[in-house]
Amino acid sequence: MPTFSQGSLPDMTEEVLGNFSAILESMDFAQELELLGIRKLHFRQRKRAIRELRAMGIGLWRLGLDFTTVSGHIVSLFRRKPGDTAAQRLKLALLMRNTYTDIFRHLI
């Protein structure tokens, strides 16, 4: 696996995770709960469903962050000449994310 210079990806990952925590807390999952048929007075089901939906969101978010790690590994394997590996990693991670999005778009 590639090694990262100090102040690069690990610091960025911590900042991104902090931002995601704020986003996750602000989500209300109203559409998801309605789709599942869970009404406002179904307190236990609502609490459990929100917990599961948050867990799903965390899993998807972490999977998205792993694109950067995987793309860095692939770039290090196939890099033929010296260059801006950080830009290559980012571009490949974005392409991987697009593929991920396309797969889900076709599944739904």
HUDARA-V232843 format. One record per residue. RES is the residue in one letter. SS is DSSP state (helix for helix, strand for strand, loop for the rest). OMEGA is omega as a letter, one per 20 degrees, with the letter a starting at -180 (NA if undefined). BURIAL is 1 if it has 24 or more other ideal C-beta (glycine too) atoms within 12 Angstrom, else 0. Layout:
BEGIN
RES:SS:OMEGA:BURIAL
RES:SS:OMEGA:BURIAL
END
This chain:
BEGIN
M:loop:a:0
P:loop:r:0
T:loop:a:0
F:loop:r:0
S:loop:a:0
Q:loop:r:0
G:loop:a:0
S:loop:a:0
L:helix:a:1
P:helix:r:0
D:helix:r:0
M:helix:a:0
T:helix:r:0
E:helix:r:0
E:helix:a:0
V:helix:r:0
L:helix:r:0
G:helix:r:0
N:helix:a:0
F:helix:r:0
S:helix:r:0
A:helix:r:0
I:helix:a:0
L:helix:r:1
E:helix:a:0
S:helix:a:0
M:loop:a:0
D:loop:r:0
F:loop:a:1
A:helix:a:0
Q:helix:r:0
E:helix:r:0
L:helix:r:1
E:helix:r:0
L:helix:r:0
L:helix:r:0
G:loop:r:0
I:loop:a:0
R:loop:a:0
K:loop:a:0
L:loop:r:0
H:loop:a:0
F:helix:a:0
R:helix:r:0
Q:helix:a:0
R:helix:a:0
K:helix:a:0
R:helix:r:0
A:helix:r:1
I:helix:r:1
R:helix:a:0
E:helix:r:0
L:helix:r:1
R:helix:r:1
A:helix:r:0
M:helix:r:0
G:helix:r:0
I:helix:r:0
G:helix:r:0
L:helix:r:0
W:helix:a:1
R:helix:r:0
L:helix:r:0
G:helix:r:1
L:helix:a:1
D:helix:r:0
F:helix:a:1
T:helix:r:1
T:helix:a:1
V:helix:a:1
S:helix:r:1
G:helix:r:1
H:helix:a:1
I:helix:r:0
V:helix:a:1
S:helix:r:0
L:helix:a:0
F:helix:r:0
R:loop:a:0
R:loop:r:0
K:loop:a:0
P:loop:r:0
G:loop:a:0
D:loop:a:0
T:helix:r:1
A:helix:r:0
A:helix:r:0
Q:helix:r:1
R:helix:a:1
L:helix:r:0
K:helix:r:0
L:helix:r:1
A:helix:r:1
L:helix:r:0
L:helix:r:0
M:helix:r:1
R:helix:r:1
N:helix:r:0
T:helix:r:0
Y:helix:r:0
T:helix:r:0
D:helix:r:0
I:helix:a:0
F:helix:r:0
R:helix:r:0
H:helix:r:0
L:helix:a:0
I:loop:NA:0
END
